[in-house]
Amino acid sequence: MTPSGRFTIGELARRTGLPVKTIRFYSDEGLVPPTDRTAAGYRLYDVTALARLELVRTLRELGLALADIERVLGGASTVAELAKAHVAALDDRLRELRHRRAVLRAVANRESELEEVGLMNKLASMSDEERKRLVDEFWDEVTEGLDVDTEFYAWMRSAKPELPDDPSPQQLEAWIEFAELVSDAEFRALIRGMGEQQAQRREAGQDVDAFSWAQKQRWEDWHTRAQDLLDGGVSPQSAEGRALADEIVRASLGEADTSTWFVGAGVPEPVDGPEYRTWLAGQIDAGGDARAERYWQLLAIINGWPPIPSRVAATKWVVAAVRASA
């Protein structure tokens, strides 16, 4: 410090830890103008300039632009106003970074080829309306021209992916997988095949609407029991497996209207026996496809619903039990 209480630019650098070059730049930009100059023209700064330099350094460390700092120092804006605007900008940047991380993580996990990377980035960048439109197009295709239970399918269609404004990496990854799933031709064919079977039974006069809803609660119980037996190491070929298979077959035949039963294309007469049980096992197996279950599990992750536990293993156990009982 000079006798007059002034600091040279070198002394400012030592006190603040900033390079002389940086302080000179701030001074040239008018952010920290010199208080005075020596007879030789060297810049001198007072304690106010030192405090101003410390403020500039702090705001720069927080990522604020020089133009914004100049506005604050000039009184055109307050630090609080600037901070609020900067927080909003940082939030946008964090969302963008999370989006990139989700895409890159998906690429790494799937060991994706180059052409898949652009698709995943596009899927992750979709708007809410684009996401909903993709789901509507999926259900349009899998039900087009089919006489199905409109109430049931309207409920299925109503469940849309609703990503929050600030989704987690897991939600973004789930959306990418979900979008790929509903775009997959094989998955669309699977779901349409289920609808075609329902349409055939409706055409034959079967009350499949009542059948599907009546069976729902029973299947809740059957899945739970099958999972308990599976967890306990009980074989589908066991007496317990046979008992559960018999119950499922009886329930199926009990709700089958034999006067309107659709027979043909591999559908047997609704009479208990090896042929019917083998056919029924195939129907249960087709209806328990892991991809159909994954559809709802991914929606739960995206929308923040409670997790949907997998029933694939329990369904496979039931299928094996029914087949073994044939």
C-alpha positions in Angstrom: 0.0 0.0 0.0 1.3 3.4 -0.9 1.7 6.2 1.8 -1.6 7.7 0.5 -3.5 4.5 1.3 -3.7 3.3 -2.2 -3.1 -0.2 -3.7 -1.1 -0.9 -6.8 -2.5 -3.5 -9.1 0.1 -5.9 -7.9 -1.0 -5.5 -4.3 -4.6 -6.0 -5.3 -3.6 -9.3 -7.0 -1.8 -10.5 -3.8 -4.7 -9.6 -1.6 -7.4 -11.1 -3.7 -5.5 -14.0 -5.4 -6.7 -12.7 -8.8 -4.1 -12.5 -11.7 -2.9 -9.0 -12.5 -4.2 -9.6 -16.1 -7.7 -10.2 -14.8 -7.8 -7.1 -12.6 -6.5 -5.0 -15.5 -9.3 -6.4 -17.7 -12.0 -5.6 -15.1 -10.5 -2.1 -14.7 -10.5 -1.6 -18.5 -14.1 -2.7 -18.7 -15.1 -0.1 -16.0 -16.1 -2.7 -13.4 -13.2 -1.7 -11.0 -11.9 1.7 -12.2 -8.7 3.0 -10.7 -9.1 5.5 -7.9 -6.0 7.4 -8.9 -2.7 7.1 -10.9 0.9 7.6 -10.0 3.0 10.3 -11.7 4.3 7.6 -14.0 0.7 6.6 -15.0 0.4 3.4 -12.9 -3.1 2.6 -11.6 -3.9 3.0 -7.9 -7.0 1.6 -6.0 -8.5 2.4 -2.6 -10.4 0.1 -0.2 -13.7 0.8 -2.0 -12.2 -0.5 -5.2 -10.8 -3.5 -3.3 -14.3 -4.3 -2.0 -15.8 -3.8 -5.4 -13.2 -6.2 -6.9 -14.1 -8.8 -4.3 -17.8 -8.5 -5.2 -17.0 -8.8 -8.9 -14.9 -11.9 -8.2 -17.7 -13.5 -6.1 -20.4 -12.8 -8.8 -18.1 -14.2 -11.5 -17.5 -17.3 -9.4 -21.3 -17.8 -9.3 -21.3 -17.7 -13.0 -22.8 -14.2 -13.6 -22.0 -12.5 -16.9 -19.9 -9.3 -16.9 -22.8 -7.3 -18.4 -25.1 -8.4 -15.5 -22.5 -7.5 -12.9 -22.1 -4.1 -14.6 -25.8 -3.5 -14.2 -25.7 -4.3 -10.5 -22.7 -2.1 -9.9 -24.3 0.7 -11.9 -27.5 0.5 -9.8 -29.7 -0.7 -12.8 -30.4 -3.9 -11.0 -30.1 -5.4 -7.5 -28.1 -8.5 -6.6 -31.4 -10.2 -5.5 -33.0 -9.6 -8.9 -29.9 -10.9 -10.6 -29.7 -13.9 -8.4 -33.3 -14.9 -9.1 -32.8 -14.6 -12.9 -29.6 -16.6 -12.5 -31.3 -19.3 -10.5 -33.9 -19.7 -13.2 -31.2 -20.0 -15.8 -29.3 -22.5 -13.8 -32.5 -24.6 -13.4 -32.9 -24.6 -17.2 -29.3 -25.7 -17.5 -29.6 -28.4 -14.9 -32.7 -29.8 -16.7 -30.8 -29.8 -20.0 -27.8 -31.6 -18.3 -30.1 -34.2 -16.7 -31.7 -34.8 -20.1 -28.3 -35.3 -21.7 -27.2 -37.6 -18.8 -30.3 -39.7 -19.2 -29.8 -40.1 -22.9 -26.1 -40.9 -22.5 -26.9 -43.4 -19.7 -29.4 -45.1 -21.9 -26.9 -45.3 -24.7 -24.3 -46.8 -22.3 -26.7 -49.3 -20.8 -28.0 -50.5 -24.1 -24.6 -50.3 -25.9 -26.5 -48.5 -28.6 -25.3 -48.1 -32.2 -24.6 -44.7 -33.6 -28.0 -44.5 -35.5 -29.9 -45.1 -32.2 -28.3 -42.2 -30.3 -30.2 -39.6 -32.4 -33.5 -41.4 -32.0 -33.1 -41.6 -28.2 -32.2 -37.9 -28.0 -35.3 -37.0 -30.1 -37.5 -39.2 -27.9 -36.2 -37.6 -24.7 -36.8 -34.1 -26.2 -40.5 -34.6 -27.0 -43.1 -32.2 -25.7 -46.1 -33.3 -23.6 -48.4 -33.1 -26.6 -46.0 -35.2 -28.7 -45.8 -37.8 -26.0 -49.6 -38.1 -25.7 -49.9 -38.2 -29.5 -47.5 -41.1 -29.7 -49.7 -43.1 -27.2 -52.9 -42.2 -29.1 -51.4 -43.4 -32.4 -50.4 -46.6 -30.7 -53.9 -47.4 -29.5 -55.4 -46.2 -32.8 -53.3 -48.8 -34.7 -53.9 -51.7 -32.3 -57.6 -51.3 -32.2 -58.4 -50.0 -35.7 -61.4 -51.9 -37.2 -61.9 -54.1 -34.2 -65.1 -54.5 -32.2 -63.6 -54.4 -28.7 -64.8 -53.4 -25.2 -64.8 -49.6 -25.8 -65.0 -48.8 -22.1 -62.0 -51.0 -21.2 -59.9 -49.7 -24.1 -60.8 -46.1 -23.3 -59.5 -46.7 -19.8 -56.3 -48.2 -21.3 -55.9 -45.2 -23.7 -56.5 -42.6 -21.0 -53.3 -43.5 -19.1 -50.8 -41.1 -20.7 -47.1 -40.5 -19.8 -46.9 -37.2 -17.8 -43.3 -36.3 -17.3 -42.9 -33.6 -14.6 -41.2 -30.3 -15.5 -38.1 -31.5 -13.7 -38.0 -35.3 -14.3 -35.5 -37.5 -12.6 -32.9 -39.5 -14.7 -35.0 -42.6 -14.0 -38.1 -41.0 -15.4 -36.4 -39.8 -18.6 -34.9 -43.3 -19.1 -38.3 -44.9 -18.5 -39.8 -42.5 -21.1 -37.2 -43.4 -23.7 -37.9 -47.1 -23.1 -41.6 -46.6 -23.2 -41.5 -44.7 -26.5 -39.4 -47.4 -28.0 -41.8 -50.0 -26.8 -45.0 -48.5 -28.2 -43.2 -47.8 -31.5 -42.0 -51.5 -31.8 -43.9 -53.3 -34.5 -43.8 -56.7 -32.7 -45.3 -55.2 -29.5 -48.0 -53.5 -31.6 -48.8 -56.8 -33.2 -48.9 -58.5 -29.8 -51.5 -56.0 -28.4 -53.5 -56.1 -31.6 -53.6 -59.9 -31.5 -55.2 -59.7 -28.0 -57.8 -57.3 -29.4 -58.5 -59.5 -32.4 -59.2 -62.4 -30.0 -61.6 -60.3 -28.0 -63.3 -59.1 -31.2 -63.8 -62.7 -32.4 -65.5 -63.7 -29.1 -67.7 -60.6 -29.2 -68.7 -61.4 -32.8 -69.7 -64.9 -31.6 -71.9 -63.3 -29.0 -69.8 -63.9 -25.9 -70.0 -61.3 -23.1 -66.3 -60.8 -23.0 -66.7 -57.5 -21.3 -68.3 -59.1 -18.2 -65.8 -62.0 -18.4 -62.7 -59.8 -18.4 -63.9 -57.7 -15.5 -65.2 -60.7 -13.5 -61.9 -62.5 -13.8 -59.8 -59.5 -12.7 -60.3 -60.0 -9.0 -59.8 -63.7 -9.3 -56.5 -63.3 -11.1 -55.4 -61.0 -8.3 -55.9 -63.9 -5.9 -54.4 -66.5 -8.3 -51.3 -64.5 -8.9 -50.7 -63.9 -5.2 -51.1 -67.6 -4.4 -48.9 -68.6 -7.3 -46.2 -66.2 -6.2 -46.3 -67.6 -2.7 -46.0 -71.1 -4.0 -43.2 -70.1 -6.3 -41.4 -68.3 -3.5 -41.8 -71.4 -1.3 -40.1 -73.5 -3.9 -43.2 -75.5 -4.8 -43.3 -77.0 -8.2 -46.1 -76.3 -10.7 -46.4 -80.1 -11.1 -47.2 -80.5 -7.3 -50.5 -81.2 -5.8 -50.8 -77.5 -4.9 -50.1 -76.6 -8.6 -52.8 -79.1 -9.7 -55.3 -77.7 -7.3 -54.8 -74.1 -8.5 -54.9 -75.2 -12.1 -58.2 -77.0 -11.5 -59.7 -73.9 -9.9 -58.6 -71.7 -12.8 -60.0 -74.2 -15.4 -63.3 -74.5 -13.5 -63.7 -70.7 -13.3 -62.9 -70.4 -17.0 -65.5 -73.0 -18.0 -68.0 -71.7 -15.5 -68.0 -68.3 -17.2 -68.0 -69.6 -20.7 -71.3 -69.4 -22.5 -71.3 -72.7 -24.4 -74.2 -71.5 -26.7 -72.1 -68.7 -28.1 -68.6 -70.2 -27.6 -66.3 -69.3 -30.5 -64.8 -72.6 -31.9 -62.2 -72.5 -34.7 -58.7 -71.4 -35.5 -57.3 -73.5 -32.7 -60.0 -72.7 -30.1 -61.4 -76.0 -28.7 -64.9 -76.8 -27.4 -65.4 -75.5 -23.8 -65.1 -78.9 -22.2 -62.5 -79.8 -19.6 -59.8 -82.1 -21.0 -56.2 -82.1 -22.2 -57.1 -80.1 -25.4 -58.9 -77.3 -23.5 -56.3 -77.1 -20.7 -53.5 -76.9 -23.2 -55.3 -74.2 -25.1 -56.1 -72.3 -21.9 -52.5 -72.4 -20.8 -51.5 -70.8 -24.1 -54.1 -68.0 -23.6 -52.8 -67.3 -20.1 -49.2 -67.3 -21.4 -50.0 -64.9 -24.2 -51.9 -62.6 -21.9 -49.0 -62.5 -19.4 -46.4 -61.3 -21.9 -43.6 -59.4 -20.1 -43.8 -56.5 -22.6 -47.4 -55.8 -21.8 -46.6 -55.7 -18.1 -43.5 -53.5 -18.8 -45.8 -50.9 -20.5 -47.6 -50.3 -17.2 -44.4 -50.5 -15.1 -42.8 -47.8 -17.2 -45.9 -45.6 -17.0 -45.7 -45.9 -13.3 -42.1 -44.7 -13.2 -42.8 -41.8 -15.6 -45.9 -40.6 -13.8 -44.6 -41.1 -10.3 -47.2 -43.8 -9.5 -46.5 -46.6 -6.9 -44.2 -49.2 -8.4 -46.0 -52.1 -10.2 -44.5 -55.4 -9.1 -43.8 -58.0 -11.8 -46.2 -60.9 -12.2 -44.4 -62.6 -15.1 -42.8 -65.3 -13.0 -46.1 -66.1 -11.2 -47.9 -66.2 -14.5 -45.3 -68.6 -16.0 -45.8 -70.8 -12.9 -49.6 -70.8 -13.5 -49.1 -71.7 -17.2 -46.8 -74.5 -16.3 -49.3 -75.8 -13.7 -52.2 -75.7 -16.1 -50.2 -77.5 -18.8 -49.0 -80.1 -16.4 -52.6 -80.8 -15.4 -53.6 -81.4 -19.0 
